[in-house]
């Protein structure tokens, strides 16, 4: 049963990754590493990673909601060394860099926030033009000098015309998570007073980010 489930999971992962120009670099058990814009060129690779995660989670929930419960995804972006590495008797394609460790940490932090996905601050910024996110964590990631706000992916933004600058501004103004994200940014910057004031106007039953921020504020 475990082997069948792993095969079905990998098939869904590979399908979602290939649809968004992602490449599966390696897998071990149910742990899969996907790269974007490393092996093959992928413009807006942060967004493509986000779309892959959305499509994969949707596919798992639709077809096997019980067997695949608990699948979590971490997304990070930055520079990495990629290529065939190893020694004469053992060589394979792999990636080396802080972003691999960042993605691994983000994936583990998903369970603490009770979310499916977590993206680093730089990844969130890179996908912001077409992907809605909600800030839910503040974490110290490898290679960074200070804690950063990490966000879960809510869905793809939509527009009714092709004027992308107009659509980007309209999406930003209509983003229901905008206040949560701003409050989390204030707290991460050390402005606890402003974060508390903004938090008072947020519905903790609706926004997981508001619930997480409440815990942070109460913990001091």
ZAMARGU-4260 file (C-alpha; in steps of 0.2 Angstrom, whole numbers, plus 5000, padded with zeros to 4 digits):
<rodrens>
0) 5000/5000/5000 | 5014/5012/5004 | 5023/5009/4988 | 5007/5012/4978 | 5003/5028/4987
5) 5021/5034/4984 | 5020/5030/4966 | 5003/5040/4964 | 5010/5054/4974 | 5026/5056/4963
10) 5015/5055/4947 | 5004/5070/4954 | 5020/5079/4959 | 5028/5076/4942 | 5013/5081/4932
15) 5011/5098/4942 | 5029/5102/4941 | 5030/5098/4922 | 5015/5109/4919 | 5024/5124/4926
20) 5042/5120/4919 | 5048/5113/4935 | 5061/5099/4936 | 5061/5085/4949 | 5079/5085/4955
25) 5078/5071/4967 | 5066/5061/4979 | 5067/5050/4994 | 5052/5042/5001 | 5039/5056/5001
30) 5052/5070/5001 | 5053/5078/4983 | 5064/5092/4978 | 5059/5103/4963 | 5069/5116/4955
35) 5063/5131/4944 | 5074/5141/4932 | 5089/5129/4936 | 5089/5115/4923 | 5077/5124/4911
40) 5073/5142/4909 | 5057/5147/4918 | 5052/5166/4918 | 5043/5171/4934 | 5049/5155/4942
45) 5043/5160/4959 | 5025/5161/4952 | 5027/5144/4944 | 5033/5136/4960 | 5017/5144/4968
50) 5006/5137/4954 | 5014/5120/4956 | 5010/5119/4974 | 4992/5125/4972 | 4988/5113/4958
55) 4997/5098/4968 | 4987/5102/4984 | 4971/5103/4974 | 4974/5087/4965 | 4978/5078/4981
60) 4962/5085/4990 | 4951/5080/4976 | 4956/5063/4973 | 4964/5056/4989 | 4959/5068/5003
65) 4963/5055/5017 | 4978/5046/5011 | 4988/5062/5007 | 4982/5072/5022 | 4997/5082/5029
70) 5007/5085/5013 | 5017/5101/5015 | 5027/5112/5004 | 5041/5125/5007 | 5046/5137/4993
75) 5062/5148/4993 | 5071/5158/4980 | 5089/5163/4977 | 5106/5158/4970 | 5111/5140/4971
80) 5125/5129/4963 | 5117/5117/4952 | 5125/5103/4941 | 5132/5086/4941 | 5142/5083/4957
85) 5151/5070/4967 | 5166/5059/4964 | 5172/5046/4951 | 5162/5032/4958 | 5146/5042/4963
90) 5140/5057/4953 | 5122/5064/4951 | 5114/5081/4947 | 5111/5090/4964 | 5109/5108/4971
95) 5119/5116/4984 | 5115/5132/4993 | 5105/5141/5007 | 5089/5140/4997 | 5088/5121/4998
100) 5090/5122/5017 | 5077/5137/5018 | 5064/5127/5008 | 5067/5112/5020 | 5064/5123/5035
105) 5049/5131/5028 | 5041/5114/5024 | 5043/5109/5042 | 5036/5125/5048 | 5020/5122/5039
110) 5014/5110/5053 | 5017/5123/5066 | 5006/5136/5057 | 4993/5122/5051 | 4995/5127/5032
115) 5000/5118/5016 | 5013/5129/5010 | 5026/5142/5016 | 5036/5154/5005 | 5051/5164/5010
120) 5049/5183/5010 | 5059/5184/4993 | 5049/5171/4985 | 5033/5179/4991 | 5038/5196/4983
125) 5043/5187/4967 | 5026/5179/4965 | 5015/5194/4972 | 5010/5200/4954 | 4999/5185/4951
130) 4998/5175/4967 | 4988/5180/4983 | 4998/5176/4999 | 4995/5178/5018 | 5009/5181/5031
135) 5008/5167/5044 | 5026/5165/5051 | 5042/5175/5056 | 5057/5164/5054 | 5076/5165/5054
140) 5082/5156/5038 | 5099/5150/5034 | 5110/5163/5025 | 5099/5178/5031 | 5105/5191/5044
145) 5088/5194/5051 | 5071/5185/5053 | 5059/5187/5039 | 5040/5186/5036 | 5035/5169/5028
150) 5018/5167/5019 | 5006/5154/5014 | 4999/5153/4997 | 4980/5157/4995 | 4977/5156/4977
155) 4980/5164/4960 | 4975/5182/4957 | 4963/5185/4943 | 4959/5200/4931 | 4947/5205/4918
160) 4959/5213/4905 | 4977/5213/4899 | 4983/5229/4907 | 4994/5221/4919 | 4999/5236/4929
165) 4981/5241/4932 | 4977/5223/4937 | 4991/5222/4949 | 4986/5238/4958 | 4968/5232/4958
170) 4973/5215/4965 | 4983/5223/4979 | 4969/5235/4984 | 4956/5221/4984 | 4968/5208/4994
175) 4958/5203/5009 | 4975/5197/5017 | 4983/5215/5015 | 4980/5220/5033 | 4986/5204/5040
180) 5002/5205/5030 | 5005/5223/5035 | 5003/5219/5053 | 5015/5204/5052 | 5028/5216/5043
185) 5026/5229/5057 | 5029/5215/5070 | 5044/5208/5061 | 5051/5226/5060 | 5050/5228/5079
190) 5035/5239/5079 | 5025/5229/5092 | 5013/5244/5096 | 5008/5246/5078 | 5006/5227/5075
195) 4995/5226/5091 | 4984/5241/5085 | 4982/5233/5068 | 4978/5216/5075 | 4964/5223/5085
200) 4954/5225/5069 | 4958/5208/5062 | 4946/5193/5063 | 4957/5178/5070 | 4943/5166/5065
205) 4946/5170/5047 | 4964/5173/5045 | 4977/5160/5051 | 4990/5174/5050 | 4980/5184/5063
210) 4980/5169/5075 | 4998/5166/5073 | 5002/5185/5076 | 4991/5184/5091 | 5002/5170/5098
215) 5018/5179/5095 | 5012/5195/5103 | 5005/5185/5119 | 5022/5176/5120 | 5031/5193/5120
</rodrens>
